[in-house]
């Protein structure tokens, strides 16, 4: 599930995660706009991370964006959103 493109195309990502849960093998993460790490755009990745934990998602969550600055800080923002 590519959340970057889902946000551009339709939004309502929490509901999308719930509806598509049985079909999700991997979550791809990048914020909108700019395709950078969580916290740089309009997507509330903390909320999505909470929903994935509530659903007991055990698949892969991958950062599919670029660092807005320091790469270590970008990775920390990604980890914080999903842990």
N, C-alpha and C positions, 0 to 999 in steps of 0.2 A: 504494500500500500504506500504509494508515493504521496505523502502529506503536502509537500510543496505544490504539486500539480493539482491535488484535490482542493486545496484552499483557493487556488486561482480559478478553478473550474466551477466549484460549487459551494465551498465553505462548509460550515456546520460539521467540523471534523470529529467532534466527540460522538455525535450521532452516527456518523459514517463508520467510525471504529466499532461501535456497538453492532451496527447492522452487518458489517462485513467480517466480523470477528472470526467466524468459522472458516473463512477463506484466506485469512492473512497468514503468510509465512514469514514476511519481512516487512518492517516499517522503514521507510526512507524519510529522512529528516533534513529540511533546510527551511529557513524562515523566509517569509514573503514581506516586502520585496527584497531583492538582492541576493537570494539564495545563500545566505550566511547562517551562522550558528543560531540556536535558540536564544531569544532575548533581543534580537536585533530588528525584529519586525512585528507583524501584527498577530502572529499565531501564539496562543497561550499553551506552549508545550508542557508546562508544569501540569496543567489540567489534563492534557492528553496522557501524560505519564501516569498521573493518578488513576485515570480510567483504565489504562493498560494493566496497572497493578491490581485494581479491583476485579478485572476480568481474568487475572492470573495468566497474562500473556507471557509465554516463555520462549518466543521466537527472537529473531535478530532485530535490533534497532540500529540502523546505520546512519551516520552523519554524511549527507550527500551534498554538502555545501562547502563554501570557502570561509576561512577565518576573516573576520572583519578587521582584525589587527593581530595581536599576539596569538599564535596558534595554541599555546598552552592554555590561555584564558578561554579561547573558543572551545577547546575540549572540556574544560571545567564547566562551562555553561551547558554543554551538551549532557555531561554526566549529571549535573545538578537537576536538569529537567526530567531525567528518567530514573532517578534513584531516590 
